[in-house]
Amino acid sequence: MLSCYRTSEAGHQRPPFPKKNITANVAYFWSKIAPLALEGHVLPTRIISRIMPVAVLGVSLTLTACSPSEPPAAAKTPASVSVASAAVPASSSAPTANQITVYTSIDKTALAPLLTVYAEKNAIPIHIVQDEPMSILARLKAEGANSPADIILTEDTGVFNTAAEAGLLQPFNTEKALANVPQRYRDPDGNWIALSSYARTAVYDSRVLHANDISSYADLAKTKWSQKLCMSQGRYIPNQSLVVNLINNLGDKKTQEVMQGWMANLTMPVVLDDTEVLKAIENGKCQLGLVSSHHYASYLQAHPQTPIQLTFINKGYGGVHTNITGAAIPHAAKHPELALGLIEWLASKDQQTLYASLSKTYPIDKNTEATVLLKSWGDLEASPIAVSEYGEKQKLAIELMKEAAYF
């Protein structure tokens, strides 16, 4: 059964934001306060009183055709995959016997068809809740032992490391899943498993630049890019992981100099995330920036006529920075055995290929192929650094970023 939901106001007559912007505003709220909540900061009462009416709204993405006035769709298949937005409170997705609840930052509309196959094959309902990576961690911490989450599907080993250090994950061992995971993409502590990879590389405005104009991450610090560069904020974890890679290739001092050069070349203050970098380039506010390849792919899908193009940089300079999407089991998971079964299925060769395609990322199994779109970007020379180091050296990266005024 594919469950179809419609927006509910949960009894609130005057939410502080327009109803049509509820999801966007809640996502923005979480992006701002999630890091603070995760660090244990107490939020001001005036903030709580303003956001709570919105946070309790039940908002869902429709997987079958239904209008806002229609009731939930009737059951059509033996198992179900239901989805909920970040705005749905924990109580609305309470643990259910033999149900797997997935917290994910991967596009749930892309993920749902794949999980539906597993749900129907194994007669296990799956509930999906989508949120931003750090917001997922904040939710887990806030929910504590009452969290309904059985699996986390998200991106960046820096995020997984933050979760592990906060005691939000439980280690697991699965030789079956690891059989398809190269050593570089493994966690020595067993807190997470990689499912696919992506590159963090340069994007540029093809109206004014060409791919061969950009050679490396360090190249972006040169004065030729003054008043042409856009960057997302240093608190954005993908940038912290990138800096770890630079430290590995360039050393501490040179990496700090590179970041100082980036800051000097900015045409505008650092922005929130990759989407904002892409929007800035699209609108002519800057000419180039750094984003993750799967975020660019999503932007390209939504804006097929965009002049923005992607190029894999750092060839001959240590390789392009690559990171992972992966899976982990929360410490409070109510169905860890069921979660492990789903993880092993996702990591299998056939499903890994489909998962990577749906998430617009690269399969990590060397015997599987990327999508036509990703292959159209050309071959990438990947940095050989073990991705687990992004989490292990995250604190060092943040220290250097602060010294370079990029945090």
C-alpha positions, 0 to 999 in steps of 0.5 A, spaced: 500 500 500 502 506 498 499 511 503 497 518 500 496 523 505 494 531 505 496 537 509 493 537 516 493 544 520 493 539 527 488 544 530 492 550 529 488 556 526 494 561 525 500 558 523 506 564 523 508 562 516 503 561 510 501 554 509 504 554 502 511 555 505 510 550 511 515 545 509 520 550 506 520 554 513 520 548 517 526 546 513 530 553 514 528 553 521 531 546 522 537 548 518 539 554 523 537 551 530 539 543 529 546 544 530 545 548 536 540 543 539 545 538 537 550 541 541 545 542 547 544 549 547 537 551 550 533 555 545 529 561 547 522 561 549 520 566 544 523 562 538 520 555 541 513 559 542 513 561 534 516 555 531 512 549 535 505 551 531 509 549 525 513 544 527 507 540 529 503 540 522 503 534 519 505 535 511 506 529 507 508 528 499 503 524 495 506 518 492 499 517 488 495 522 485 490 525 490 488 532 490 488 536 497 481 535 498 481 527 497 481 522 503 487 517 503 488 513 498 485 506 499 490 500 500 492 496 493 498 492 495 500 487 501 506 492 504 506 499 504 511 505 504 509 511 507 512 518 507 512 524 512 515 531 511 520 534 516 514 537 519 511 531 522 512 530 530 515 524 533 509 522 536 506 521 529 511 516 527 511 512 533 514 505 533 510 500 530 511 492 530 515 489 524 515 496 521 522 499 519 522 507 520 527 510 515 530 517 517 533 520 510 536 526 507 535 522 500 529 525 496 524 521 499 520 521 492 526 518 489 527 513 494 520 510 495 519 506 489 526 502 491 523 501 498 517 499 496 520 493 492 523 491 499 517 492 503 512 488 498 518 482 497 518 482 505 511 484 507 514 489 512 511 496 512 517 502 511 515 509 514 520 514 511 521 521 514 525 526 510 529 532 513 536 535 512 542 531 515 544 535 521 536 536 523 536 528 523 541 528 528 537 533 532 531 529 532 534 523 534 537 527 540 531 530 542 527 524 541 532 520 545 529 513 547 523 514 544 525 515 537 522 511 532 528 511 527 530 504 525 535 506 520 539 513 518 540 514 510 544 520 509 550 523 506 557 525 509 562 521 513 562 528 517 555 527 519 556 520 521 562 521 525 558 527 529 552 522 530 557 517 533 560 522 538 553 524 540 552 517 542 546 516 537 548 510 533 550 503 535 555 499 531 553 493 527 557 488 523 555 485 516 560 481 512 554 480 507 554 488 506 561 489 506 562 484 501 560 490 496 564 495 499 571 497 497 576 498 503 576 506 502 569 506 504 568 502 510 568 505 517 573 501 522 568 502 528 562 499 524 558 505 525 555 506 518 556 503 511 557 506 505 552 505 499 554 510 494 559 516 493 559 523 490 564 528 488 565 535 491 567 539 485 567 546 481 561 548 478 561 554 473 557 559 469 558 557 462 556 564 459 563 566 461 567 561 463 570 554 461 572 548 464 579 548 463 579 555 466 579 551 473 584 546 475 584 545 483 581 547 489 588 551 491 587 555 484 580 558 486 585 562 492 588 565 486 587 573 485 584 571 478 578 569 481 577 575 485 570 578 486 568 571 482 567 566 487 561 563 491 562 559 497 557 555 502 558 556 509 564 553 513 559 550 518 556 546 512 559 539 514 561 537 506 566 543 507 569 541 513 570 534 510 573 537 504 578 541 508 580 534 511 582 532 504 586 539 503 589 538 509 591 531 507 594 533 500 597 540 502 598 540 509 595 545 515 599 551 513 597 551 505 590 549 507 589 555 511 592 559 506 587 556 500 581 558 505 584 565 506 584 566 498 577 563 498 575 568 503 578 574 499 575 572 492 568 572 495 563 576 491 558 576 496 558 573 504 558 565 504 551 562 503 547 557 507 548 551 502 550 548 495 543 550 493 544 557 494 551 557 491 547 554 485 542 560 485 547 565 486 551 563 479 544 562 476 543 569 477 549 572 475 552 574 482 558 570 482 561 565 476 563 559 480 563 555 486 564 548 490 558 544 490 557 536 491 555 533 484 549 530 487 546 536 489 548 539 482 544 533 479 538 535 482 538 542 481 540 540 473 533 536 473 529 542 476 533 547 471 534 543 465 536 550 461 541 552 466 547 555 464 551 552 470 556 546 468 560 541 472 567 540 472 571 535 476 577 539 478 584 537 482 586 532 477 594 531 478 593 535 485 591 529 489 584 528 486 577 530 486 574 530 493 569 524 494 564 523 500 559 518 501 551 517 502 550 511 507 546 507 512 547 507 520 542 504 525 540 509 531 542 507 538 535 507 540 532 503 534 526 498 536 528 493 530 535 493 529 535 486 526 530 488 520 534 495 519 540 490 518 536 486 513 534 492 509 541 495 509 544 488 507 539 489 501 541 496 499 548 494 499 547 488 494 550 489 487 543 490 484 540 494 489 546 499 490 546 500 482 539 502 483 540 506 489 545 510 486 541 512 480 535 514 484 540 518 489 544 521 483 550 518 486 556 513 484 555 506 486 561 504 490 562 497 487 567 498 482 563 492 478 557 497 477 556 503 472 554 510 474 548 513 470 548 516 463 548 523 466 553 522 471 558 518 465 556 524 461 561 529 466 567 525 464 572 521 468 574 523 475 580 522 478 578 521 486 582 522 492 585 516 495 584 518 502 579 513 506 573 517 507 573 515 515 578 520 516 573 526 514 570 524 521 576 523 525 580 529 523 573 534 523 575 538 529 582 539 526 579 542 520 574 546 524 580 549 527 583 551 521 577 554 518 576 558 524 583 561 523 582 562 516 575 566 518 571 561 514 567 558 520 
